[in-house]
Amino acid sequence: MKVLITGATGLVGSALVSSLRADGISVHYLTTRKGKISQEADYRGFFWDPSQNQIDPECFLGVTHIVNLAGASIAKRWTPAYRAEIQNSRTDSLQTLYKGLSSLELHTVEYLVSASAIGIYPDSLSHYYTETCTETASGFLGETVEKWERAAREFDALGIRRGILRIGLVLSVKGGALPQIIRPIRWGLGAPLGSGQQWQSWIHLHDLVRLIRFSLEESLEGVFNAVAPNPVTNKKLTQEVAATLGKPLWMPGVPAWGLKLVLGEMASLLLASQRVSSEKIEMEGFTFRYANIHQALQALLT
């Protein structure tokens, strides 16, 4: 196996690269920075510019599997220009890979797995979402993820097996949401967001890397939720972080109207409720090492 990775320097990508290289698996990666291209024997970088549909065709040499993790962060303010960047960075990346592969007379790529997000599911306090759900969330996030997945499905026309992972809240102390949750709690200012009853479907970074590798090894086709088996409410998550850190929670919840006033539509990242099932990936034989939030936070924070 030789793996081509987009988004290889991000939180998930860098952890995946380390895991693959530790097991002697060669990695090619794509970067927009020519000055940071590595040429190690088992870790080679190649230039691309998805905004211009440019890609070095040498990146596909000997590659059997592709992992697509590219996409601009959704944690920056959603100005009109940045909203376009969020969407375009996801669809352009897949379209550039597609164009690059289509231009080759021969290639060795057998399988592609692309990141997606549980933000495709509608906001609901009661529904338990499986991959069979055909409803799509209204608003910017739902539209973005729908376009993202549509671009991934285009690879079916190339005869390449294709998997899509709908990723939940990734827990890591190295980045993502958890450090932002920890910071006010450490200062004694932690509190649930909104009602605190919104469901948050999460996954430990270590399990997400294992799940991506499982997808590669099994060439899983179709859509899979990449979330741990036991979602929690925002209130429960906040309480568990505080308990693990040995910090009190005394402040009232942060009102939803305040978050919306400050963040606008971006507040949906904090207030939307998606209770998502992991049953399908478990039925394929994947087992989670961190199945409950207490166990995951103990591993991360102690």
C-alpha positions as CSV (number, residue, x, y, z in Angstrom):
1,M,0.0,0.0,0.0
2,K,1.1,3.5,-0.8
3,V,-1.1,6.3,0.3
4,L,-1.6,9.8,-1.1
5,I,-3.0,12.3,1.6
6,T,-4.5,15.7,1.2
7,G,-4.6,17.8,4.3
8,A,-1.6,15.9,5.7
9,T,-0.4,18.7,7.9
10,G,-3.8,19.2,9.7
11,L,-4.8,17.8,13.1
12,V,-6.1,14.5,11.6
13,G,-3.7,14.3,8.7
14,S,-0.5,14.7,10.7
15,A,-1.7,12.0,13.1
16,L,-2.5,9.7,10.2
17,V,0.8,10.3,8.6
18,S,2.6,9.4,11.8
19,S,0.6,6.2,12.2
20,L,1.2,5.0,8.6
21,R,4.9,5.8,8.6
22,A,5.3,4.0,12.0
23,D,4.1,0.9,10.2
24,G,6.4,1.3,7.2
25,I,3.7,2.5,4.8
26,S,4.9,5.1,2.2
27,V,3.1,8.4,2.1
28,H,2.7,11.0,-0.6
29,Y,1.2,14.3,0.3
30,L,0.0,17.4,-1.5
31,T,0.9,20.9,-0.4
32,T,0.3,24.4,-1.7
33,R,3.8,25.4,-0.3
34,K,6.6,24.5,-2.7
35,G,9.2,25.5,-0.1
36,K,8.0,22.8,2.4
37,I,8.1,19.8,0.1
38,S,9.8,16.8,1.7
39,Q,11.6,14.2,-0.4
40,E,12.2,11.5,2.2
41,A,12.2,7.9,0.9
42,D,8.8,7.1,2.6
43,Y,7.4,10.6,2.8
44,R,7.3,12.7,-0.4
45,G,5.5,16.0,-1.0
46,F,4.1,17.3,-4.3
47,F,2.7,20.7,-5.2
48,W,-0.9,21.4,-6.0
49,D,-3.2,24.4,-6.2
50,P,-6.8,23.2,-6.0
51,S,-8.2,26.8,-6.5
52,Q,-6.5,26.6,-10.0
53,N,-7.1,22.9,-10.6
54,Q,-3.3,22.4,-10.7
55,I,-1.7,19.2,-9.5
56,D,1.7,17.4,-10.0
57,P,0.8,14.1,-11.7
58,E,3.9,12.6,-10.2
59,C,2.0,12.5,-6.9
60,F,0.0,9.5,-8.1
61,L,3.1,7.4,-9.0
62,G,2.7,4.0,-7.3
63,V,-0.2,5.2,-5.1
64,T,-2.9,2.6,-4.4
65,H,-5.0,4.6,-1.9
66,I,-6.0,8.2,-1.4
67,V,-7.2,9.9,1.8
68,N,-8.8,13.3,1.2
69,L,-8.8,15.5,4.3
70,A,-8.4,18.9,2.6
71,G,-10.7,21.8,3.6
72,A,-10.5,25.2,5.1
73,S,-11.2,25.4,8.9
74,I,-14.9,26.1,9.8
75,A,-13.8,27.7,13.1
76,K,-13.0,31.1,11.5
77,R,-15.6,33.9,11.2
78,W,-18.0,33.1,8.4
79,T,-17.7,36.3,6.3
80,P,-19.3,35.9,2.8
81,A,-15.7,35.5,1.3
82,Y,-14.7,32.9,3.9
83,R,-18.0,31.0,3.4
84,A,-17.0,30.6,-0.2
85,E,-13.5,29.5,0.7
86,I,-14.9,26.8,3.1
87,Q,-17.1,25.3,0.3
88,N,-14.6,25.8,-2.5
89,S,-11.7,24.3,-0.6
90,R,-13.6,21.1,-0.2
91,T,-15.1,20.7,-3.7
92,D,-12.0,22.1,-5.5
93,S,-9.7,19.6,-3.8
94,L,-11.8,16.6,-4.9
95,Q,-12.3,18.0,-8.4
96,T,-8.5,18.6,-8.8
97,L,-7.8,15.0,-7.7
98,Y,-10.4,13.8,-10.2
99,K,-9.0,15.8,-13.0
100,G,-5.4,14.7,-12.2
101,L,-6.4,11.0,-12.3
102,S,-8.6,11.5,-15.4
103,S,-5.6,12.9,-17.3
104,L,-3.5,9.8,-16.7
105,E,-3.5,6.9,-19.2
106,L,-2.7,4.5,-16.5
107,H,-2.7,4.7,-12.7
108,T,-2.6,2.3,-9.7
109,V,-5.2,4.0,-7.5
110,E,-7.7,1.5,-6.2
111,Y,-9.5,3.3,-3.5
112,L,-10.4,6.8,-2.2
113,V,-11.8,7.7,1.2
114,S,-12.9,11.3,1.7
115,A,-13.7,13.2,4.9
116,S,-17.2,14.6,5.4
117,A,-19.1,15.8,8.4
118,I,-22.1,14.9,10.6
119,G,-23.2,18.5,9.9
120,I,-25.1,17.1,7.0
121,Y,-27.8,15.8,9.5
122,P,-30.6,18.1,10.5
123,D,-30.6,19.7,14.0
124,S,-32.7,17.5,16.3
125,L,-32.8,16.7,20.0
126,S,-34.7,13.5,19.5
127,H,-33.6,11.9,16.2
128,Y,-30.9,9.2,16.2
129,Y,-29.2,9.5,12.8
130,T,-27.9,6.6,10.7
131,E,-26.3,6.7,7.3
132,T,-29.7,5.9,5.7
133,C,-31.0,9.3,6.6
134,T,-31.9,11.2,3.4
135,E,-32.7,14.5,5.0
136,T,-30.1,17.3,4.8
137,A,-29.6,20.1,7.3
138,S,-30.8,23.4,6.2
139,G,-28.4,26.3,6.2
140,F,-24.7,26.7,5.2
141,L,-23.3,23.6,6.9
142,G,-25.8,21.2,5.4
143,E,-25.3,22.7,1.9
144,T,-21.5,22.6,2.3
145,V,-21.4,18.9,3.3
146,E,-23.9,18.0,0.6
147,K,-21.7,19.5,-2.1
148,W,-18.6,17.9,-0.5
149,E,-20.1,14.4,-0.7
150,R,-21.4,15.0,-4.2
151,A,-17.8,15.8,-5.4
152,A,-16.6,12.6,-3.7
153,R,-19.2,10.5,-5.5
154,E,-17.9,11.6,-8.9
155,F,-15.0,9.2,-8.4
156,D,-17.4,6.3,-9.1
157,A,-17.1,7.2,-12.8
158,L,-13.4,6.4,-12.7
159,G,-14.1,2.9,-11.4
160,I,-12.3,3.7,-8.1
161,R,-13.9,2.3,-5.0
162,R,-14.9,5.1,-2.7
163,G,-15.8,5.7,0.9
164,I,-17.1,8.7,2.8
165,L,-16.5,9.3,6.5
166,R,-18.9,11.7,8.3
167,I,-16.7,12.8,11.1
168,G,-18.0,14.1,14.4
169,L,-16.4,16.3,17.0
170,V,-12.7,15.2,17.1
171,L,-11.2,15.2,20.6
172,S,-7.6,16.0,20.9
173,V,-5.5,18.3,23.1
174,K,-3.4,19.2,20.1
175,G,-6.2,21.1,18.3
176,G,-9.8,21.2,17.4
177,A,-12.6,22.0,19.8
178,L,-11.4,20.4,23.0
179,P,-8.7,23.1,23.9
180,Q,-11.4,25.7,23.4
181,I,-13.7,23.8,25.8
182,I,-10.9,23.3,28.4
183,R,-9.7,27.0,28.5
184,P,-12.6,28.6,30.3
185,I,-13.1,25.6,32.6
186,R,-9.5,25.8,33.8
187,W,-10.2,29.4,34.7
188,G,-13.4,28.5,36.6
189,L,-15.6,30.0,33.9
190,G,-16.9,26.9,32.1
191,A,-20.6,26.6,31.4
192,P,-22.9,24.6,29.0
193,L,-23.8,26.4,25.7
194,G,-27.4,27.3,25.1
195,S,-29.7,24.8,26.7
196,G,-26.8,22.3,27.0
197,Q,-29.2,19.6,25.8
198,Q,-27.9,19.5,22.2
199,W,-26.3,16.2,21.3
200,Q,-22.6,16.2,20.4
201,S,-21.3,13.1,18.6
202,W,-17.6,12.9,19.1
203,I,-14.6,10.7,18.4
204,H,-11.1,10.4,20.0
205,L,-8.4,11.4,17.5
206,H,-6.7,8.1,18.0
207,D,-9.9,6.2,17.1
208,L,-10.4,8.4,14.0
209,V,-7.0,7.6,12.7
210,R,-7.6,3.9,13.3
211,L,-11.0,4.2,11.6
212,I,-9.4,5.8,8.5
213,R,-6.8,3.1,8.4
214,F,-9.5,0.5,8.7
215,S,-11.3,2.0,5.8
216,L,-8.1,1.8,3.7
217,E,-7.3,-1.7,4.7
218,E,-10.9,-3.0,4.0
219,S,-11.6,-0.6,1.1
220,L,-15.0,0.2,2.6
221,E,-17.4,1.6,0.1
222,G,-20.3,3.9,0.9
223,V,-21.0,6.4,3.7
224,F,-20.0,5.7,7.3
225,N,-20.4,7.8,10.4
226,A,-17.0,8.3,12.1
227,V,-18.3,8.9,15.7
228,A,-17.9,7.0,19.0
229,P,-20.8,4.7,20.1
230,N,-22.0,7.0,22.9
231,P,-22.9,10.6,22.0
232,V,-23.3,13.0,24.9
233,T,-25.1,16.3,25.5
234,N,-23.1,19.5,25.6
235,K,-23.9,19.8,29.3
236,K,-22.6,16.3,29.9
237,L,-19.4,16.9,27.9
238,T,-18.8,20.2,29.9
239,Q,-19.4,18.4,33.2
240,E,-17.0,15.5,32.2
241,V,-14.2,17.9,31.2
242,A,-14.6,19.8,34.4
243,A,-14.6,16.7,36.5
244,T,-11.5,15.3,34.8
245,L,-9.7,18.5,35.4
246,G,-11.0,18.8,39.0
247,K,-12.6,22.1,38.3
248,P,-16.0,23.3,39.6
249,L,-18.9,24.4,37.3
250,W,-20.9,27.2,38.9
251,M,-21.8,29.5,36.0
252,P,-25.2,29.4,34.3
253,G,-25.3,28.3,30.7
254,V,-24.2,30.7,28.0
255,P,-27.5,31.8,26.4
256,A,-28.1,30.8,22.8
257,W,-29.2,34.3,21.9
258,G,-25.8,35.6,23.1
259,L,-23.9,33.2,20.9
260,K,-26.0,34.0,17.9
261,L,-25.6,37.7,18.5
262,V,-21.8,37.3,18.6
263,L,-21.3,34.6,16.0
264,G,-24.3,34.8,13.7
265,E,-25.0,31.7,11.8
266,M,-21.6,30.3,12.9
267,A,-23.3,29.7,16.3
268,S,-24.9,26.6,14.8
269,L,-21.5,24.9,15.3
270,L,-22.1,25.1,19.0
271,L,-25.9,24.8,19.2
272,A,-26.8,22.2,16.6
273,S,-27.8,18.8,17.9
274,Q,-26.8,15.7,16.0
275,R,-27.1,12.3,17.8
276,V,-25.4,10.0,15.4
277,S,-25.1,6.2,15.3
278,S,-21.8,4.3,14.9
279,E,-23.5,0.9,14.3
280,K,-22.7,0.6,10.6
281,I,-18.9,0.9,11.0
282,E,-19.0,-1.5,14.0
283,M,-20.9,-4.0,11.9
284,E,-18.0,-4.0,9.5
285,G,-15.8,-5.1,12.4
286,F,-14.3,-1.9,13.7
287,T,-13.9,-1.6,17.4
288,F,-13.5,1.6,19.3
289,R,-10.8,1.9,22.0
290,Y,-12.6,5.0,23.4
291,A,-16.3,4.3,23.4
292,N,-17.4,6.6,26.2
293,I,-16.6,10.2,27.0
294,H,-15.2,9.6,30.5
295,Q,-12.7,7.0,29.2
296,A,-11.7,9.3,26.3
297,L,-11.1,12.4,28.5
298,Q,-9.2,10.4,31.1
299,A,-6.8,9.3,28.3
300,L,-6.5,12.9,26.9
301,L,-6.4,15.0,30.1
302,T,-4.7,12.9,32.8
